[in-house]
């Protein structure tokens, strides 16, 4: 006899059947993230966008972001 699937929400109010989906999604996201290789200059464009959003001209923001203080 096969066990019946859960028919109500789980202890965390997640609908029955979603725990398997969540686990599958978690594994897929981890596998995708494991393929990403950070580059040393990867934060420069992000920092430039932050400065540009604050009103700094883009070319100046990009130049300044290359010398952003790095955490040790």
C-alpha positions in Angstrom: 0.0 0.0 0.0 1.4 3.4 -1.0 1.3 6.3 1.5 -1.2 9.0 0.8 0.2 12.5 -0.1 -0.3 15.2 2.5 -3.7 16.8 2.1 -3.3 19.9 4.2 -0.8 22.6 4.8 2.5 21.7 6.4 3.7 23.0 9.7 5.1 26.1 8.1 1.7 26.8 6.3 3.2 25.7 3.0 0.6 23.9 0.9 1.1 20.1 0.7 3.2 19.1 -2.2 5.3 22.3 -2.3 8.1 21.0 -0.1 9.3 18.7 -2.9 9.1 21.5 -5.4 11.0 23.9 -3.0 13.7 21.2 -2.6 14.0 20.8 -6.3 14.2 24.5 -6.9 16.8 24.9 -4.1 19.0 22.3 -5.7 18.7 23.8 -9.2 19.6 27.3 -7.9 22.6 25.9 -6.0 23.8 24.1 -9.1 23.5 27.3 -11.1 25.2 29.4 -8.5 28.1 26.9 -8.3 28.8 27.6 -12.0 29.3 31.3 -11.4 32.9 32.5 -11.1 33.3 36.0 -9.7 35.7 38.3 -11.4 37.9 40.7 -9.6 36.4 43.7 -11.4 32.8 42.5 -11.1 31.6 45.1 -8.6 32.9 48.1 -10.6 29.8 48.4 -12.8 27.5 47.9 -9.8 29.2 50.6 -7.8 29.1 52.9 -10.8 25.3 52.4 -11.1 24.9 53.2 -7.5 26.9 56.5 -7.9 25.1 57.3 -11.1 21.7 56.8 -9.4 22.9 59.3 -6.8 23.4 61.9 -9.5 27.1 61.5 -10.3 27.7 61.6 -14.1 28.2 58.0 -15.5 31.7 58.5 -16.7 32.8 60.0 -13.4 30.9 57.3 -11.4 32.6 54.6 -13.4 36.1 56.1 -12.8 35.4 56.6 -9.0 34.0 53.1 -8.6 37.3 51.6 -9.7 39.0 53.1 -6.6 36.2 52.2 -4.2 37.5 51.3 -0.7 37.8 47.6 -0.5 37.0 45.6 2.7 40.0 43.8 4.1 
